[in-house]
């Protein structure tokens, strides 16, 4: 997250976006604005758990924009096995991808695993 911090300010929440909003909300978020995009699936335990963690991180790291989008809304046919997925952007550049539970230490993940 330290790499994504850009502007002082005021996001502070995990915002639901649609495929149609993706470019405006993520790729054109603003100069120097870091954006974490969370690909999730409703009623999917790892996604639900990650959502709670990201809501906490969004409140703590207000200079970073946190968005969530349904995995099939973002990428049609995106495999459930790749959830949860985080995509980290700044200035229209994809900086990092964290795909699946293995990226967060398997089934035993917590706030320290995503709070970096």
Protein Blocks (a to p, Z undefined) as FASTA:
>chain_A
ZZmpmbecjeopacdddfklmmmmmmmnoghiacddddddehilklmmmmmmmmmmmmmm
mmbccddddfklmmghiafklpccddddeehiafbdcedjklnopjmdcfklmmZZ
